[in-house]
């Protein structure tokens, strides 16, 4: 039986040190029918020359400017023919057999549009990694969390989330995509630049009847924060703005109105709390994000990939409030959050 062609696409921006460290593990992947491509986002380091000298078997696509995660990938993937795309961060170490379990799962059900492996921390390999852990969920107010990470609380991996299940979103750090579904959705939303664009894509896929899965039989190790480290105010801005845009795009109109209204209040409360601790940069980033969302709503809304506004039942949605459960009920793990007790 012929294996599907898998294109492993690594988006790079000034990441020579990561390529040097982690590309050998990708090349050593046991899956045979693969091609490895580095999409370079106009790096100013010597990433490209390093690849040409040391890894001539790796294809290189050079974007003329740094277009961020979303548009950077969209530009590159238009030039790549394959049955599946794997969007892989440059700061990820993969295990030899990481591709096969995911592709076998996706081949078994043609409605699976996206899937992720289990994501563990490179620096602490017995812990889940913040960006995706073992499958992404979302709460009633649009706050994302994962099986293995709730807000800033990260669990140790004890096999508690090793079941293969549908989820709400799959991490962009190691995102397997069925090529036909990616193009049917018109790809990632360029406007997001970076952060939460994979959640938006997975949400749109679900609204069109496709499934999102996590396959923990595949394991990868992620450094995290390689481009925009945690605490960076641009990251704060993008996360808050993009999350609101995602809600406005994908929720039914009336639901979006009241939920986004509440989110404005919750965001403001969070910003004031951090401001009182002396971090004015965070406060300004949240305020800028709210204005950025309003700009999108009034001037940009009709220029970007639309969701099919349906009332289809979505997987991986927690119908309660993550913040209430975390701060008031003191539930700090995924299992505690979704428990009905």
C-alpha positions as CSV (number, residue, x, y, z in Angstrom):
1,X,0.0,0.0,0.0
2,X,1.4,3.4,-1.0
3,X,2.1,5.8,1.8
4,X,0.5,9.3,1.4
5,X,3.1,12.0,0.6
6,X,3.8,14.1,3.7
7,X,5.4,17.5,3.5
8,X,7.0,18.6,6.7
9,X,7.3,22.4,6.5
10,X,9.4,24.3,9.0
11,X,8.8,28.0,9.1
12,X,12.1,29.8,10.0
13,X,12.9,33.3,11.0
14,X,16.5,33.8,12.3
15,X,16.4,30.3,13.7
16,X,19.7,28.9,12.6
17,X,20.5,27.6,16.1
18,X,17.2,25.7,16.2
19,X,17.7,24.3,12.8
20,X,21.2,23.2,13.7
21,X,19.9,21.5,16.8
22,X,16.6,19.9,15.8
23,X,16.7,19.4,12.0
24,X,18.7,16.2,12.3
25,X,15.8,14.6,14.3
26,X,13.3,15.6,11.6
27,X,15.6,14.1,8.8
28,X,15.9,10.9,10.9
29,X,12.1,10.4,10.9
30,X,11.3,6.9,9.9
31,X,8.3,7.8,7.7
32,X,9.5,7.1,4.1
33,X,7.3,9.1,1.8
34,X,8.1,12.5,3.1
35,X,9.8,15.7,1.9
36,X,11.2,18.3,4.3
37,X,10.9,22.0,3.4
38,X,12.2,25.1,5.3
39,X,10.1,28.1,4.5
40,X,12.3,31.1,5.4
41,X,10.6,34.3,6.5
42,X,13.3,36.7,5.3
43,X,15.9,35.7,8.0
44,X,18.7,38.1,8.5
45,X,21.0,35.5,10.0
46,X,22.8,32.8,7.9
47,X,20.0,30.2,8.2
48,X,19.6,29.8,4.4
49,X,23.3,29.5,3.6
50,X,23.7,27.1,6.5
51,X,20.9,24.9,5.0
52,X,22.4,25.0,1.6
53,X,25.8,24.0,2.8
54,X,24.9,21.3,5.3
55,X,21.4,20.0,4.3
56,X,21.2,20.2,0.5
57,X,18.4,17.5,0.6
58,X,16.1,20.0,2.3
59,X,14.0,22.2,0.0
60,X,14.0,25.9,0.7
61,X,11.2,28.4,0.1
62,X,12.2,32.0,0.7
63,X,9.5,34.5,1.5
64,X,10.6,38.1,0.5
65,X,9.5,39.6,3.9
66,X,8.8,38.3,7.4
67,X,5.0,37.6,7.1
68,X,4.6,36.0,10.5
69,X,3.3,32.5,11.1
70,X,0.0,32.7,9.3
71,X,0.9,34.4,6.0
72,X,4.4,32.9,6.0
73,X,2.9,29.5,6.0
74,X,0.1,30.4,3.6
75,X,2.6,31.7,1.0
76,X,4.8,28.6,1.4
77,X,2.0,26.0,1.3
78,X,0.7,27.4,-2.0
79,X,3.9,26.2,-3.6
80,X,3.9,22.6,-2.1
81,X,2.1,19.6,-3.4
82,X,1.4,16.8,-0.9
83,X,-1.4,14.8,0.7
84,X,-0.6,16.1,4.1
85,X,1.2,19.2,5.4
86,X,2.9,19.1,8.8
87,X,3.5,22.6,10.2
88,X,6.5,22.1,12.5
89,X,8.1,24.8,14.6
90,X,11.9,25.0,14.2
91,X,12.3,24.5,18.0
92,X,10.8,21.0,18.1
93,X,12.7,17.8,18.5
94,X,10.8,14.9,17.0
95,X,11.0,11.2,17.8
96,X,11.8,8.7,15.0
97,X,8.3,7.3,14.6
98,X,6.3,10.5,15.2
99,X,4.7,10.7,11.8
100,X,3.2,7.2,11.3
101,X,0.6,7.2,14.2
102,X,-0.9,10.5,13.1
103,X,-1.0,9.7,9.4
104,X,-2.5,6.2,10.1
105,X,-5.2,7.9,12.2
106,X,-6.0,10.5,9.6
107,X,-6.1,7.9,6.9
108,X,-8.6,5.9,8.9
109,X,-11.1,8.7,9.0
110,X,-11.2,11.1,6.0
111,X,-13.2,13.7,8.1
112,X,-10.2,14.4,10.3
113,X,-8.9,17.7,9.0
114,X,-6.2,18.4,11.6
115,X,-4.3,16.4,14.2
116,X,-1.5,16.9,16.7
117,X,1.0,14.7,18.5
118,X,1.5,14.8,22.2
119,X,3.6,17.9,23.0
120,X,6.1,17.6,25.8
121,X,8.6,20.2,27.1
122,X,12.1,19.9,25.6
123,X,13.6,21.2,28.9
124,X,11.6,18.8,31.1
125,X,10.6,15.8,29.1
126,X,8.3,14.4,31.8
127,X,6.1,17.6,31.6
128,X,3.6,18.7,29.0
129,X,4.5,21.8,27.0
130,X,2.4,25.0,27.2
131,X,1.6,25.4,23.5
132,X,-0.5,22.2,23.0
133,X,0.2,19.5,25.5
134,X,-2.2,16.6,24.7
135,X,-5.0,18.4,22.7
136,X,-6.6,21.9,22.8
137,X,-9.9,22.8,24.4
138,X,-11.8,26.1,24.7
139,X,-14.2,27.5,27.4
140,X,-17.5,29.3,26.9
141,X,-15.7,32.7,26.8
142,X,-13.1,31.7,24.3
143,X,-10.2,31.0,26.6
144,X,-8.1,28.2,25.2
145,X,-6.5,25.5,27.5
146,X,-5.2,22.0,26.9
147,X,-5.2,18.5,28.3
148,X,-2.1,19.0,30.5
149,X,-2.0,22.8,30.8
150,X,-4.5,25.2,32.4
151,X,-3.5,28.9,32.3
152,X,0.1,28.7,33.6
153,X,-0.2,25.4,35.5
154,X,1.5,22.6,33.6
155,X,1.1,19.0,34.6
156,X,3.6,16.2,34.5
157,X,2.9,13.5,31.9
158,X,1.9,10.4,33.7
159,X,0.0,8.9,30.8
160,X,-3.2,10.5,32.0
161,X,-4.0,12.0,28.6
162,X,-2.8,9.2,26.4
163,X,-6.2,8.4,24.8
164,X,-6.7,9.3,21.1
165,X,-9.7,11.7,21.1
166,X,-11.3,14.5,19.2
167,X,-10.4,18.0,20.6
168,X,-11.2,21.6,19.8
169,X,-7.9,22.7,18.4
170,X,-4.5,21.2,17.5
171,X,-1.2,23.0,18.3
172,X,0.5,25.0,15.6
173,X,3.9,23.8,16.9
174,X,3.4,20.4,15.2
175,X,0.2,20.6,13.2
176,X,-0.8,17.8,10.8
177,X,-3.2,19.1,8.1
178,X,-5.1,17.3,5.4
179,X,-4.1,19.3,2.4
180,X,-7.5,19.4,0.7
181,X,-9.2,20.6,3.9
182,X,-6.6,23.3,4.5
183,X,-7.2,24.7,1.0
184,X,-11.0,24.3,1.4
185,X,-10.7,26.6,4.4
186,X,-8.5,29.1,2.5
187,X,-5.7,28.4,4.9
188,X,-4.7,30.3,8.0
189,X,-6.0,33.9,8.5
190,X,-3.2,36.2,7.3
191,X,-4.4,39.0,9.6
192,X,-3.6,37.1,12.8
193,X,0.2,37.3,12.0
194,X,0.9,34.9,14.9
195,X,-0.9,33.4,17.8
196,X,-4.2,31.5,17.9
197,X,-4.4,31.3,14.1
198,X,-4.4,27.5,14.4
199,X,-7.3,27.6,16.8
200,X,-9.2,29.8,14.4
201,X,-8.5,27.3,11.5
202,X,-9.5,24.3,13.6
203,X,-12.7,26.1,14.7
204,X,-13.6,26.8,11.0
205,X,-12.9,23.2,10.1
206,X,-15.2,21.9,12.8
207,X,-18.0,24.3,11.6
208,X,-17.6,22.7,8.2
209,X,-18.1,19.2,9.6
210,X,-14.4,18.2,10.0
211,X,-12.8,16.7,13.1
212,X,-9.7,17.7,15.0
213,X,-7.8,15.0,16.9
214,X,-4.9,14.5,19.2
215,X,-2.8,11.3,18.7
216,X,-0.6,10.9,21.9
217,X,1.1,7.8,20.4
218,X,3.2,10.4,18.5
219,X,5.4,12.4,20.8
220,X,7.5,15.5,20.1
221,X,9.4,17.9,22.4
222,X,9.0,21.7,22.1
223,X,11.3,24.4,23.5
224,X,8.6,27.1,23.2
225,X,8.7,30.9,23.0
226,X,11.5,30.7,20.4
227,X,10.3,33.8,18.4
228,X,8.2,35.8,20.9
229,X,9.1,34.8,24.4
230,X,6.5,34.6,27.2
231,X,5.9,38.1,28.7
232,X,6.6,39.9,25.4
233,X,4.1,42.7,25.0
234,X,3.6,42.1,21.3
235,X,2.7,38.5,22.2
236,X,0.1,39.8,24.7
237,X,-1.3,42.1,22.1
238,X,-1.6,39.4,19.4
239,X,-3.1,36.8,21.8
240,X,-5.8,39.2,23.1
241,X,-6.7,40.8,19.8
242,X,-6.7,37.5,17.8
243,X,-8.8,35.7,20.4
244,X,-11.5,38.4,20.1
245,X,-11.3,38.3,16.3
246,X,-11.6,34.5,16.3
247,X,-14.8,34.7,18.5
248,X,-16.4,37.3,16.3
249,X,-15.6,35.3,13.2
250,X,-16.8,31.9,14.4
251,X,-19.6,32.4,16.9
252,X,-23.2,32.9,16.0
253,X,-24.0,36.7,16.0
254,X,-26.0,37.0,19.2
255,X,-23.6,34.6,21.1
256,X,-20.6,36.6,19.9
257,X,-22.2,39.9,21.0
258,X,-22.7,39.0,24.7
259,X,-19.6,36.8,25.0
260,X,-17.3,39.4,23.6
261,X,-18.9,42.1,25.8
262,X,-18.1,40.0,28.8
263,X,-14.6,39.3,27.5
264,X,-13.9,43.0,27.2
265,X,-14.7,43.3,30.9
266,X,-12.6,40.2,31.9
267,X,-9.6,41.4,29.8
268,X,-9.8,44.9,31.4
269,X,-9.9,43.3,34.9
270,X,-6.8,41.2,34.0
271,X,-5.0,44.3,32.7
272,X,-5.8,46.4,35.7
273,X,-4.6,43.6,38.0
274,X,-1.3,43.4,36.2
275,X,-1.0,47.2,36.1
276,X,-1.3,47.4,39.9
277,X,1.6,45.0,40.1
278,X,3.7,47.6,38.2
279,X,3.5,46.2,34.6
280,X,2.2,49.1,32.5
281,X,3.4,47.4,29.3
282,X,0.9,44.5,29.7
283,X,-1.9,47.0,30.4
284,X,-1.1,49.0,27.3
285,X,-0.9,45.8,25.2
286,X,-4.4,44.7,26.2
287,X,-5.8,48.2,25.5
288,X,-4.1,48.2,22.1
289,X,-5.5,44.7,21.5
290,X,-9.1,46.0,22.1
291,X,-8.6,48.9,19.8
292,X,-7.0,46.5,17.3
293,X,-10.1,44.2,17.5
294,X,-12.4,47.2,16.9
295,X,-10.4,48.3,13.9
296,X,-10.7,44.7,12.4
297,X,-14.4,44.7,13.2
298,X,-15.2,48.0,11.4
299,X,-12.5,48.0,8.6
300,X,-11.1,44.5,8.0
301,X,-13.8,42.0,8.8
302,X,-14.9,41.2,5.3
303,X,-11.4,40.7,3.9
304,X,-10.6,37.4,5.6
305,X,-11.6,33.7,5.6
306,X,-15.2,33.3,6.8
307,X,-16.6,30.6,9.0
308,X,-19.7,28.7,8.2
309,X,-22.0,29.9,10.9
310,X,-23.7,26.7,11.9
311,X,-25.0,25.2,15.2
312,X,-23.1,21.9,14.7
313,X,-22.0,20.3,18.0
314,X,-18.3,21.2,18.5
315,X,-15.9,18.8,20.2
316,X,-13.5,20.1,23.0
317,X,-15.8,22.9,24.3
318,X,-16.0,23.4,28.1
319,X,-19.4,24.9,28.7
320,X,-18.4,26.6,31.9
321,X,-15.9,29.4,32.7
322,X,-12.2,28.5,32.9
323,X,-11.5,31.5,35.1
324,X,-14.3,30.7,37.6
325,X,-13.1,27.2,37.9
326,X,-9.5,28.2,38.2
327,X,-9.7,31.2,40.5
328,X,-12.8,30.6,42.5
329,X,-13.2,26.8,42.6
330,X,-9.4,26.3,42.7
331,X,-9.4,23.7,40.0
332,X,-5.9,23.7,38.4
333,X,-5.8,20.6,36.1
334,X,-7.7,19.7,33.0
335,X,-9.3,16.7,34.7
336,X,-10.5,18.8,37.6
337,X,-11.8,21.5,35.2
338,X,-14.0,19.2,33.1
339,X,-15.1,17.1,36.1
340,X,-18.8,17.4,36.8
341,X,-18.2,17.1,40.6
